[in-house]
């Protein structure tokens, strides 16, 4: 732990770096054309709305009682296009309340950071801040009977109420000591959340954080790293937490130049996946060499009888190598990595060459063998206004792939699987997510029968406006 003198020196250096960054930020040249994440279907919403009596086609399954929530960046004020990165926009959560076969309401609400509260003329939201900013925009989920909005690398979680209003910036009732993650994973056997967390100002360590069933942090174990890797997600198996230490790392050059997202592709950073015993010390981690590639999102992982670990992932050949506005990979595949802890090597199998992201599974099987995966196709022609209008279902046992076609001009986002009931089998349930209809600038919450994937939707709930593409969403059952 740093002594008071070290802390003083570090804080002084940090303040100096931030002043240089702010000076250079004002001098960055404007982009030559429209910013791709501030225009077109990404054009931000400019107000909060509450809508009732929503139009429904088909029938909402009466078993569904809860909230479908999704969050993403939505600047509260027009940002400077020269410095704006998609990952840094003010957070906005969108939700639809389903109950008794009806869609009761839709709401969208900004997460109340200091900047958002000031822009809206409100008093600051209560709760402590982590000193690294307080913008939260990447994931939203339910845990321990409460709703949490999350981001990686800095800000504390934000607690929301059942109508999506900001309750407080809340480090799990004071039990979280540092930054959190956008992607904790629930162990269905224990009810605990596991996360790998990093902070922008610390290039030498990350942390394994476990949040108990009671919503309190019970473990915060440091792990030594180099270069400040950007670890967006992690994965769990029965005995391990998987740490994705990949070649996107903190860039002091990008920060000093004034860019708001200071992470870049680093070919000098060896890609590796760590196998950390769930209750082990950070020094117990076993590192397995991995392909030089970047992963935002794994789908699932599990252990084989021979001791190897299977990890299914969406793999980018590079990331943040050129663009300062958002993701810039041009090669993306769905792959199976088999991690051998004896040879400390990875065998790589391409499951599908079609570009796809946001892979999800029936998360009751998280960390266990599973059969079905669902993923969102990614079009590298999106800059020209052409988007994919289908969704993918993989049968990992047979290798079969199915596609659900939403129709021309309809752009889906990430979908989440919801089981029909507690004892339902894998794939026995619904898939739900937002689909933008560019033909009339509206958005639908679409509910698919996962076992009848290519059939017309079970239900389509229409919002009479466009919800910009965002990041992650989840189903939160009623309390």
N, C-alpha and C positions, 0 to 999 in steps of 0.2 A: 504494500500500500504506500502511495506517495506521501512523503512528509510535508509539513506546511510550506517549506521553502520550495520544494518541487512543485507543489500545487500553484504557488504564486507565480513561479516562472512559466509554468504551462499556461495558466490563465492569461498572463501578459502576452505570450507568444500568440495564443489563440486570438486575442483581441486585435493584435497587429495584423494577423493574416486576414481576419474578417474585414478590417478596414481597407486593406489592399483589394480584396475581392469586391467590396462595394464600389470602390473607385473604378475598377475595370468594368464592372457590370454596366455602369452608365455609358460606357464607350463601345460596347459590343454592337456590331452592325446589324441592322434589321434584316430578316430573311428576305430573299428575292421575291417570294410569292406568298400566298396565304399559308399560315401555320397549319399543318395537317391535323393538329389536335386542338385547334380553336375554330375550325371551319367545317363546312359540310355537316355530316351527321354528328360530328364532335362539337358543334357550336353549343356553348353552355346554355343552360336554362337561366333565366334572369329573375326568377321569383320562386317563392314557395307556394304550393297550392294544396288544397284539400278537396278531394272529389268523392262524392257518394253516388249511389245509384248507377254503378258502372255497367256498361253494356257487356253482356255475356253471350257468347255463342257456344252451343253444346251445354254440358252440365258440369258444374264444379262438384267433384266427389264430396259427398257429405262427411266423409271421414276426416277431411282436411279442416282442422281447426287451429289457426295460427297465423303467422306472418311470413310472407315471402319478402325478403329484404335483399337489396343489393346496393353497394356503395361505389363511388368513383369520384374522380376529380371534376370539379365544376367551379371555376374561379368566380368569386362573389363580385369582383370588379375586373374589368378588362386588364389582363396582365401585359407586360412588355413582351411582344413576340420574339424579340432578340434573345431573351433570357429564359423564356418559358419552356419547361420540360413537362410532359404529360404527367409524370409521376409526382409532381410537386403542386398540382392544383388543389384548391380548397376542397375538402371532402363534402359530398352530398349523399345522403342515404335516401333511397326510394323504397316504398313498401306498399304491399297490397294485403289487406286483412280478409282472410277467408274463414267462413263459419257457416255451418248448417246448409251447405250447398250454395252459398251466396258469396259474392265479392262485395264486402260491406263498404270498403273505402280504399282510396289511394292517397298517399301523402309523400311529399319530398321535403326534406329538411337539411339545411346546412349544418355540419358539425361546428359547434361554436368554439372555434379557436379565438385567440385574442384579436387577430386581424378581422375575422368574420364578424365578431361581436361589434368591433369598432365600426366596420363598414355598414352594419345594420342599425347603428345608433343604440346599441344595447350595453348594459353593464357586462363585464366579463363573466363568463361561466365560472362557477366555483371549482375548487380542486387544485392540487399542486401541479406545477409544470416541471419538466425534466431538465430544463435549461438548454435543450436542443431544438427549440421551437415546439409548437403544440398543434400542428396540422395533422389530421388523421383522415385517411382517404382510401384505404386499400381493402379492408375486409370487415364484415359485420356478422356476428354470430351470437347464439345464446349459450350461456353457461351459468350454472349455479342459480338458475331462476332469474337471471338478468341478461340484458342485451348489451353487447360490447362492440364498439367500433375500434378498429385496430390499424396500426401502421408499424413498419419496421424502422429500426436504426435510430430512433430518437424519442418521439412523443409517448407519453403514458397512454394507456387505453382510455376511451371515453365511454362512460355509461349512458345509455339512452333509456327513455321510458317507453311504454307500449305504444305511444303515439309518435315516436321517433324524435322527441325533443331531447336536447342535451341535458342530462341530469348533472354530471360533473366529470371533470378529468379525474380519473380514479385509478391509482396504481394497485388495484385489487385490495382496496381498504388498507393501504399503507404497507402491504407485505412485499411489493415489488421494489427492488432496490435500483434498478436501472431501466434501460430501454426494453421494449418487448418486440414481438414479431407480428407480421401480418398473417402468418400461417401456423398457428398452433394446431396440433392434431389430437383429437380425442381418442384415448384408448377405450374401446368399448368394454373391455374387461374390468377396468378400474374406475372409469368415469373421470379420469384426470386428463388435463391438457398438457402436452409436451411441446416445447418450442425451442428453437435455436435462435438466439438473439445477438445482435451486434449493434455497435454504436459508432457513428461517424468519426468521433474524436479519438477512438481507441483502435489503433491498427494492429495491436498485438494480442488481443484476447476477444473471445466470444463467450457466450454463456448458455448452458442447458438449464432451462427454466421449466419447472413443473407446477401447474396450478391445480390444486386439489378439487375434489367434488364440492367443497364448501366455498370455492371461489377465492381461496387464499393461496399464496405462493408457499410451497413447502420445500422447494429445492432451487438453488441458483448457483450452479457449479461452473467455474471458469475453465476455459479450454484455450491453450496457447495456439496462436496462428501468426501468419506474417502478411504484411502488405494491406491489411484491412479489407478482407473479402466481403463482397455483397452477397449475403446468404438469404435469399428471398424466402425459401421454404426448407423443410426438412422432411423426414419420414420416420416412422417407428416400425419395429418388428416386435416379436414377443420378448426378445432379450436385449435389443439395441435401440438406440436413437441414431439415425443416419445423418451425418453432417456433410453438406455439399459445399466443399471448399474449392471453388472454381475460378477461372481466370478473368473475373470482373472484380476490380479492386479499387480502393480509394485513390483518387488522383489529385494530388496537391496542385499540379499544373492546371487542371480544370477548375479547381476551386479558386485559385489565384486569378485565373482569367475572367472570373465573374459568373461562371455557369452555375445554375441553381442545383444541378444534379451532378455531383463531382465523382462519378464512378465511370471507369473506362475499361475496355478490353485490355488485358495485360498478358501478352504471350510469354512473359518471363515468370509467370506464376504457375507452378505445376498444379494441374487439376488432380484432385483426390477426393475420396469419400471416406469419412471417418465412421468407424463402428464403435460407438460409445456404449459401454454397459449402462443400462438404465440407471443404476444406483452407483456407478463407478465414479472415481475421481477423473478429472480432466486428463491427468497423466496416464490413465488406463486406456485411452482411445487407441484404436488400431487403424492406421491409415492405409487405404488401398488406392494405388495409382489408377487414374481414370482418364478417359479420352479428353483431349484439349477441346472443350466445348462448354456451353453454358446451359443451365437448367433453371428456369423459373419454377416449374411445377412438376413434381412427381405425381403419379396416379396412386400407386400403392407399392408396398414392399412386403416380403415375407422370407422366412428362413427355410432352406431345404434340409433334408435329412443328412446330406453330406457336409453340412456346415456352411455352404455358400449362401449368399443373400441375393434374392431376385429383386430388382428395382426397375419398375416401369416408369418411363419419363418422356416428356416432350423435350427434344434436344435441339438447341440452336448451335450452328457451327461456330458463330461468333456473336457478340452482343456489345453494343455501345462502342463499336470500332470507328464509326464515322459520324453518326448523327448526334446532335446535342438537343434534339427535340423529343425523342422517344425511342422505343425499340427499333433496331435497324438491321436485324438478321435477315438474310435472304435465303438461308437454307435451314429447314426445320423438319424434323422427322419424329415419329413416335417409335421409341426403342425400348428394348429390354436389356438392361445391364445386369450381368451376373458377377457379383463381387466375391472373389476367392480370398478368404482371410489367410490362407496358408501361403500362396504365392504372392499375395498382395497385388493382384492384377485383376483387370476387368475384361470380361468377354462381352462384346457388343453385338446385339442382334437387332436389325431394323424390322419392326413390325409393320410399319406403313410409311411409305415415302411421301404421302400427301401431307403438306404442311398443316399442322393442327396444334392447338394449345388448350389450356384449362382442362386437362384430363381429370375426370372424376370417376369414382366407383361407388358402390353401395358401401357407405362408410361404417356400417356395422361390421364389415370384414377388414377394417383398417389393420394392417400389420399381419394379416393372415392370407393364405391362398384364396384366390378369387377367380371369377370367370369373365365378368363383363366390365368393360370400360367405355366411357362416353367422352367425346371430345368435340371441340369447336374447330372447324376448318378455318385456316388463316389465308387470306388472299394477299399476295404481294403486289396485286394490281389495285389495292385499295386507294392509293394516291390518285388514281385516274377515275375514282368513283365506282369501280367494279368490286362488288363484295360477293362472297359465297352466300348462298341462301339455303344451306342444308346443315344438318347436324349428323354426327357419326356415332355408331354403336359398334364396338368390337366384341366378338366372341373369342376370347383368348384361348379357349380350349380347341375350337375347330378352325380358327383363323378366319372365320366368316366376318364380313363387314356389311352393315346395313346403313342406309342413309334415310333420314327424314327430310323431305323437301318442303320448305315453307312457302315456296313460290317466288317468282321473279320480283326483285326489288325489296325482299324481306330479309333483314340482316339479324341473325341471332347473336346472342351473347352466351355467356356461360350458363349451363343448366345444372341443377342439383337433383339428386335422386332422393325420393321420399318413400319409405316403405308403406304398404297399405295398412299394416298393423304390426304390432311388436313381434309376432311370430312369423311374419312373412318371409318367404324364401328370397334368395338373391334374385334381383331383377323383378320381383313381384311388388310393383308400386308405380309411382309416377315420376316423370322428369318435368321440371318446371324452370322457366327462365323468360327473360324479356326478349322480344323480337321487334326491331324497328321496321315499320312499313314505310319505305322511302317514297312509295307511290302517293301517299296522302299525308306524310309527316306525322303519323301516329305511332303508338307503341302498344303491343299486346303482351300480356302475361299469358304464355302458352303452357298448357298442361298436357303432356303426352302419357299414354299408357306404355310403360317401358317394355312390356312383353308383346305389345302390338305396335312396334316402333314406327313402322312406315305408314300406319293408318292415319286418317285425319285426327286432329287433336281431340282429346277428351273435352277440353274447354279452352276458350279463348276470351280473355278479359281485356277490353280495349280501353286505353287511356287516350284522350283526344289531343295528345301532344307527343313530341319526340323526346324520349329519355335518352340522353347521350350515351354512347358506349362507355361502360365502366369496367371495374375490375371484378370483385368477387361478391357472391351472394349465397345465402343459406335460408333454409326453412327453419323457423323458430316456432315450435308448437306452443299453444296457449299454456299458461301456467296451470 
